[in-house]
């Protein structure tokens, strides 16, 4: 079944079409004004970023797609992975830990690349699997979803190490190993980070038509072929997200609970926006919020 939407039914979109669509944001801004949400600036900035980022991405992809070099593909993939890691650690994180940026990069980029290569070779029959016009869009979807999962997982495990500090110190006092201490925290963080992905997989096709399937249908692909592609993508997203989350949560937990094992809360800081001209962030050590207590475990005699 060939819909041929781009061949006959519609003309290519121009900047005027984008401008008309942007006018719809007036509704969003109006809601913010009426309810006094104070989100007008964020909405305008987000829209401007969307236009700028997608335009730059389109120009980059156009040059990369015209080349068959695997190095170009790897370079762009690494750039996207780096941007995802920066987004997680610099913009989304409420708590930070030393070494968080490289951990986020390795977990997001590594898990996404592995799943993209395996899925491209064996599930999607790409030959070679790193063909830019096919590999980069797939990798982009994996990076975006894995980034969200890793951000949730790292925030969850750092939050648990903060709120459950007494439990962690009690386990350490009674001789628990490093893994015994961090395992319940990693399990809880991984579960909370995976719930959105599992929910997304379970409702796909029930409430809305997913993005890749919509794009293929608009491009004139057979509907059932588009459905199968979307199924493959959803399973790849679940695999990449789960792998990235579990690696990130273990790595972060092992930084805060060192090899002695000892709880090192001084390595963790809270990020809070400060009212200063630079608009930068203030980092407050978690150990400053919880002064070290004279901990004496109660033992029944």
Secondary structure, DSSP 8 states (H G I E B T S, - for coil): ----IIIII-----HHHHHHHHHTHHHHHHHHHHTT---HHHHHHHHHHHHHHHHHHHHHHHHHHT---HHHHHHHHHHHHHHHHHIIIIII-SEEETTHHHHHHHHHHHHHHHHHHHIIIIIS--SSTT-HHHHHHHHHHHHHHHHHHHHHHHHHHHHHHHHTHHHHHHHHHTT--HHHHHHHHHHHHHHHHHHHHHHHHHHTTTSS--HHHHHHHHTT--HHHHHHHHHHHHHHHHHHHHHHHHHHHHHHHHHHB-TT--B-GGGEEEEEE--STT--EEEEEHHHHS-----------
